[in-house]
Amino acid sequence: MLEEWSYDDEALMAEADAASFIARRDDLASLFKSVRASYELDSMYSFSVALEDLKTLSAAHGLEWERSHLSLLASLLPAASGHYKARGLGEDMFHSSFDDLRIKERECHSLRGMHGVFTAYWIEGFYHFDRFGFGRLEAEIRPFQNEEYLRKGSPVINIHIPSSGPLREEDCQESYEAAAGFFADQASQVGGHPAIVTDSWLLNPVNKALGRASGIVRFASRYEVLAMVPDSSDSDAWRVFNTEDISDIQALPEDTRLQRIWKAHLASGGHMDRAYGVFFL
């Protein structure tokens, strides 16, 4: 079913090989069959235990767990499609939501050199209607994490920004409007305008050095930053430098202006903190 999204041929072949490998190992095949049967019956069935078991079983068979996680999630797509239809959710929403699986596969290949996913626990949210894709952006309902404008804990539209290309204002606006329409009965409003929030390194003021022509800067300018979210582990640095190892800051690449700005910031003792922001559509 992955062919319905724009995976490259190499990724599709690698996944087919992994699926074939798993089908020939009784313990792996049995686990896959059990999870599929459970999810087909219950759209809220959690994969978390199975994903942990897969790490152990995959290692015993010499298969990278990232590949087995992708295979499991791919095998559940037909059931997910059925669950979306049963809830009256259209094909466009299903395909937009599960494009996240393709994006996460691409990230894994770029970072770890294999066609798999290392964020299956995150992706599971799309299988359980916890979050959805709305074109360029993804959204979910989450409690408000501040006390400005709204009562803390009020339900608001929380935005995620997948690594799927430029942040064009018109694309983002379409996503905001689609999410606001979908969550109209749930999202808190101020003056009739739904609250849109995000918690992201993209809102960090360090990015302003990119200049106002930058898509990142234009995206961030929509939000009023309400709080900084410290991150001493620099957990988002891989998104900029395409490596999970940032122990040697001086060795980090400087191929883009974004990389040069953040490398200088890290070298000066700074961290890749996130910012929590809001705007009202």
C-alpha positions as CSV (number, residue, x, y, z in Angstrom):
1,M,0.0,0.0,0.0
2,L,3.0,2.3,0.3
3,E,2.9,2.8,-3.4
4,E,0.0,5.2,-2.9
5,W,2.5,7.7,-1.5
6,S,5.6,9.1,-3.2
7,Y,8.2,6.7,-1.7
8,D,11.2,6.3,-3.9
9,D,11.8,2.9,-5.6
10,E,14.7,2.0,-3.4
11,A,12.6,2.5,-0.3
12,L,9.8,0.4,-1.7
13,M,12.2,-2.4,-2.6
14,A,13.8,-2.3,0.8
15,E,10.5,-2.5,2.6
16,A,9.4,-5.4,0.4
17,D,12.6,-7.2,1.3
18,A,12.0,-6.6,5.0
19,A,8.5,-7.8,4.8
20,S,9.6,-11.0,3.0
21,F,12.3,-11.5,5.7
22,I,9.8,-11.1,8.5
23,A,7.2,-13.5,6.9
24,R,9.8,-16.3,6.9
25,R,10.5,-15.9,10.7
26,D,7.7,-17.6,12.7
27,D,8.1,-15.4,15.8
28,L,8.1,-12.1,13.8
29,A,5.3,-13.2,11.5
30,S,3.2,-14.3,14.5
31,L,3.7,-11.0,16.2
32,F,2.7,-9.1,13.1
33,K,-0.4,-11.2,12.6
34,S,-1.5,-10.7,16.2
35,V,-1.1,-6.9,16.1
36,R,-2.9,-6.7,12.7
37,A,-5.8,-8.7,14.1
38,S,-6.0,-6.6,17.3
39,Y,-5.9,-3.3,15.4
40,E,-8.5,-4.4,12.9
41,L,-10.9,-5.1,15.7
42,D,-10.0,-2.0,17.8
43,S,-8.7,1.2,16.2
44,M,-7.4,2.4,19.6
45,Y,-5.3,-0.8,20.1
46,S,-1.8,0.3,21.3
47,F,1.3,-0.9,19.4
48,S,3.7,0.2,22.2
49,V,4.4,-3.3,23.7
50,A,4.7,-4.8,20.2
51,L,7.1,-2.2,19.1
52,E,9.4,-3.0,22.1
53,D,9.1,-6.7,21.4
54,L,10.0,-6.1,17.8
55,K,13.3,-4.5,18.9
56,T,14.3,-7.7,20.7
57,L,13.1,-10.1,18.1
58,S,14.6,-8.1,15.2
59,A,18.0,-8.1,16.9
60,A,17.8,-11.8,17.4
61,H,17.3,-12.2,13.6
62,G,19.9,-9.6,12.5
63,L,17.3,-7.2,11.3
64,E,17.4,-3.5,12.2
65,W,14.5,-2.7,14.4
66,E,13.9,0.5,12.5
67,R,13.1,-1.6,9.4
68,S,10.8,-3.9,11.3
69,H,8.9,-0.9,12.8
70,L,8.3,0.4,9.3
71,S,7.1,-3.0,8.1
72,L,4.7,-3.3,11.0
73,L,3.2,0.2,10.4
74,A,3.0,-0.4,6.7
75,S,1.2,-3.7,7.3
76,L,-1.4,-1.8,9.3
77,L,-2.2,0.8,6.6
78,P,-5.2,-1.2,5.1
79,A,-6.8,-1.5,8.5
80,A,-6.1,2.2,9.2
81,S,-7.8,3.1,5.9
82,G,-10.9,1.1,7.0
83,H,-11.0,2.8,10.3
84,Y,-10.7,6.3,8.7
85,K,-13.6,5.5,6.4
86,A,-15.7,4.1,9.3
87,R,-15.3,7.5,11.0
88,G,-16.3,9.3,7.8
89,L,-12.8,10.7,7.2
90,G,-12.0,11.1,3.5
91,E,-9.2,9.7,1.4
92,D,-7.5,13.1,1.3
93,M,-7.2,13.2,5.1
94,F,-6.0,9.6,5.3
95,H,-3.3,10.2,2.7
96,S,-2.2,13.5,4.1
97,S,-2.0,12.0,7.6
98,F,-0.1,8.9,6.6
99,D,2.3,10.9,4.5
100,D,4.0,11.3,7.8
101,L,5.2,7.7,7.6
102,R,6.9,8.5,4.3
103,I,8.5,11.6,5.8
104,K,9.8,9.7,8.8
105,E,11.1,6.9,6.6
106,R,13.1,9.5,4.6
107,E,14.5,11.0,7.8
108,C,15.6,7.6,9.0
109,H,17.3,6.9,5.7
110,S,19.1,10.2,5.7
111,L,20.2,9.9,9.3
112,R,20.8,6.2,9.8
113,G,21.3,4.9,6.2
114,M,18.4,2.5,6.3
115,H,14.8,2.4,5.1
116,G,12.9,2.3,8.4
117,V,11.5,4.6,11.0
118,F,12.8,5.5,14.5
119,T,9.7,7.4,15.6
120,A,7.0,4.7,15.4
121,Y,5.6,5.7,18.8
122,W,5.0,9.2,17.4
123,I,3.5,7.9,14.1
124,E,1.1,5.7,16.1
125,G,-0.9,8.8,16.9
126,F,-2.1,9.0,13.3
127,Y,-3.5,5.4,13.6
128,H,-5.4,6.3,16.7
129,F,-6.9,9.6,15.4
130,D,-4.8,11.6,17.9
131,R,-3.4,13.9,15.2
132,F,-4.0,14.4,11.5
133,G,-2.3,15.8,8.4
134,F,-3.7,18.9,6.8
135,G,-1.5,19.4,3.8
136,R,1.8,21.1,4.7
137,L,1.2,21.0,8.5
138,E,-0.1,18.5,11.0
139,A,-2.5,19.3,13.9
140,E,-4.0,17.9,17.0
141,I,-6.0,19.1,20.0
142,R,-3.8,19.7,23.1
143,P,-4.2,21.6,26.4
144,F,-3.0,25.2,26.4
145,Q,0.4,25.4,28.1
146,N,0.2,29.1,29.2
147,E,-2.0,31.5,31.0
148,E,-2.0,34.4,28.5
149,Y,-5.3,34.9,26.6
150,L,-6.8,31.5,27.7
151,R,-7.2,29.5,30.8
152,K,-4.3,27.0,31.1
153,G,-5.5,23.6,30.0
154,S,-8.0,24.9,27.5
155,P,-8.2,22.8,24.3
156,V,-6.3,24.4,21.5
157,I,-5.1,23.4,18.0
158,N,-1.4,22.3,18.3
159,I,0.6,22.4,15.1
160,H,3.5,20.1,14.0
161,I,5.7,21.0,11.1
162,P,7.0,17.9,9.3
163,S,10.2,18.1,7.3
164,S,8.4,18.0,3.9
165,G,9.8,21.0,2.2
166,P,9.6,24.8,2.2
167,L,7.3,26.7,4.6
168,R,5.3,28.7,2.1
169,E,2.8,31.1,3.6
170,E,-0.1,30.1,1.4
171,D,0.4,26.4,2.1
172,C,0.5,27.0,5.9
173,Q,-2.6,29.2,5.7
174,E,-4.5,26.4,3.9
175,S,-3.4,24.0,6.6
176,Y,-4.4,26.3,9.4
177,E,-7.8,26.9,7.9
178,A,-8.4,23.1,7.3
179,A,-7.4,22.3,10.8
180,A,-9.6,25.0,12.3
181,G,-12.5,23.8,10.3
182,F,-12.0,20.2,11.3
183,F,-11.5,21.0,15.0
184,A,-14.2,23.8,15.1
185,D,-16.2,22.1,17.8
186,Q,-13.2,21.4,20.1
187,A,-10.8,24.3,19.8
188,S,-10.9,27.3,22.2
189,Q,-11.4,30.7,20.6
190,V,-10.8,34.4,21.5
191,G,-13.1,36.8,19.8
192,G,-14.3,34.1,17.5
193,H,-10.8,33.2,16.3
194,P,-9.5,29.7,17.1
195,A,-6.2,29.5,19.0
196,I,-3.3,28.0,17.1
197,V,-0.2,27.0,19.1
198,T,3.1,25.3,18.4
199,D,6.1,24.2,20.4
200,S,9.1,24.3,18.1
201,W,12.7,25.3,17.6
202,L,11.5,27.1,14.5
203,L,10.1,29.8,16.8
204,N,13.5,30.3,18.5
205,P,14.7,33.9,18.0
206,V,18.1,32.6,16.8
207,N,16.4,31.9,13.5
208,K,15.7,35.6,12.9
209,A,19.3,35.9,11.7
210,L,18.1,34.2,8.5
211,G,16.4,37.4,7.5
212,R,12.7,38.2,6.7
213,A,12.8,36.4,3.4
214,S,13.3,33.1,5.1
215,G,10.3,30.7,5.2
216,I,11.2,29.8,8.7
217,V,11.2,33.5,9.8
218,R,7.9,34.1,8.0
219,F,6.4,31.0,9.6
220,A,7.5,32.0,13.1
221,S,6.4,35.7,12.7
222,R,2.8,34.5,12.8
223,Y,3.2,33.4,16.4
224,E,3.5,35.4,19.6
225,V,6.1,33.6,21.7
226,L,4.7,33.0,25.2
227,A,7.5,31.0,26.7
228,M,10.9,29.5,25.9
229,V,11.3,25.7,26.4
230,P,14.8,24.9,27.4
231,D,16.5,21.9,25.7
232,S,20.0,21.4,27.1
233,S,20.2,18.1,25.1
234,D,19.7,19.9,21.8
235,S,17.4,17.2,20.7
236,D,16.4,19.0,17.5
237,A,19.9,19.6,16.3
238,W,19.7,16.6,13.9
239,R,17.0,18.5,12.0
240,V,19.5,21.2,11.1
241,F,22.8,19.2,10.8
242,N,21.5,15.8,9.5
243,T,23.4,14.0,12.2
244,E,22.5,12.6,15.6
245,D,26.1,13.1,16.8
246,I,26.7,16.7,17.8
247,S,29.4,16.0,20.4
248,D,32.0,17.8,18.3
249,I,30.4,21.1,17.5
250,Q,33.4,22.3,15.4
251,A,32.9,19.3,13.1
252,L,29.3,20.1,12.3
253,P,28.6,21.0,8.7
254,E,28.3,24.6,7.6
255,D,26.8,24.0,4.2
256,T,23.7,26.3,4.7
257,R,23.1,29.6,6.4
258,L,20.8,27.8,8.8
259,Q,23.7,25.5,9.8
260,R,26.2,28.3,10.2
261,I,23.8,30.3,12.4
262,W,23.1,27.4,14.7
263,K,26.6,26.1,14.8
264,A,27.8,29.5,15.9
265,H,25.1,29.6,18.6
266,L,26.0,26.1,19.9
267,A,29.7,26.9,19.8
268,S,29.0,30.0,22.0
269,G,27.5,27.8,24.6
270,G,23.9,28.2,23.6
271,H,21.3,25.5,23.2
272,M,18.7,24.6,20.6
273,D,15.8,25.6,22.8
274,R,12.2,25.5,21.6
275,A,9.6,28.3,21.9
276,Y,5.9,28.0,22.7
277,G,3.8,30.4,20.7
278,V,0.2,31.2,19.8
279,F,-1.8,33.1,17.3
280,F,-5.5,33.5,16.6
281,L,-6.7,32.6,13.1
